Amino acid sequence: MYCKECGEQISSSSKFCSECGSSTSWGSSHSDSNPYSPRQAGTDSMCVGSAIAGVIALLFPLFGVTGVIAIVCGVKGRSSAGETGTGGRGLATLGIVLGFLSLLRLILGFLTLVSMTR
């Protein structure tokens, strides 16, 4: 049998799912077929890369390259995490926000430099 709450395979004699703890009583949240694919554990690497690139972009703008990398990795990571069920969507969002902030900082710094030279 499979738990309908988490998708974990359980024995038919179990009263509770060993993974999520849901009851196997007659109201049956369990079945013999697995209608749900179990959620994958772990964090998507693109999401982690986005957060790291975002922090680096904020500390060392590098002409906006790291900010763009953080944004691209964040968008791809959020999409991938949603499709595969892995974690990391928050890290991807952090990378996107930090990437945009670093680009904004770079643009404002450039505009300030241009206005001071006039």
N, C-alpha and C positions, 0 to 999 in steps of 0.2 A: 504494500500500500504506500501511497504518497500523501504527505500532508498538504492540504489545500492552502494553508497559510504561508508556508515557506518552500514547499516543493521537495522537502527532504524525504528520503525513503525510510519508512518505519516498518517494524514487524507488525503483523496483524494482531498479535497478543498484547501490544503496548496500549496503555491507557492514556499516555501523553506522548507528544512528539519530543524527542530528545534534543532537537535543535531549537525550536521556538517555544515549547511548553504547552501548546494548544491541546485541548482534550480530544480524545478519539471516541467520545461517547456516541450514542446512537444518532444524534443530530448530524452526525457525520460530516465533518469537515475534511474527510479523507476518502480516497477512492483508490481503485486498483490501477488506474492509468494516471499518468502525470500530466495534468492539463497545463501546469505552469512550469516554465523552466526555472530552475533555482537561480537565485541572484548570485552573480559572481562576486567573490570577495576581492578586496584590494582596491587600489586607487589607480585610475588611468594615468599613464605616464605623460601623456600630452598635457593633462591638467597640472601635474606637478611641474613640468617644464615651463608652462605658462606662468605659474606663480614665481618660479625662480627667475625667469627672464624679466618679469615685471619688477621684481625687487632690484635686480641688476640695472634695469632701465632707469629706475628712479635714482639709484646711487650714481651710475655712470651712463649718461644718456647716449654716448657713442653715435652721435649724429642721427638719432632716432631709429637706428637699426634694431636695437634690443627692444624698443617699444613696439615696433611692428611685429617682431618675432613673438612677443608676449601676447599680442592681440590675435595673431593667426593661430598660435598654439592653443590659446584659450577657446576660440570659436570651434576649432576642430576637436579639442578635448571635451567640451560640453556636449557636442554632437555624439562623439564616440561613447562617452559615459552614459548618455541617455539610451543609446542603442544596445550596449552590452550589459548594462546594469551595474557597472562598476562605480565606485565612489569617485569624488574629486570635482564635482560640479562647482562647489564653492571655491576651490583653488583656481579653477579656470576663470571664474568670475573675477576673483582677485587679480589674476594676471591681466585680464582685459582692462579692468579699471586702472591698474597701475601703468599699463602700457599707454592708455589714453592720457593719463596724467603726465607721464614723461614726455609724450609728444606735445602736450599743451605747454609744459614748462619750456621745452625746446623752442617752440614757436614764439612764446612770450619773451624769452631771452633774446631771440633773434630780432624781434620787433623793437625791443628796448635798445639793443645795440645799434640798430639802424636809426632810430630816432635820436640817439645821442651823438651820432656822427654828423647830423645836419646842423 
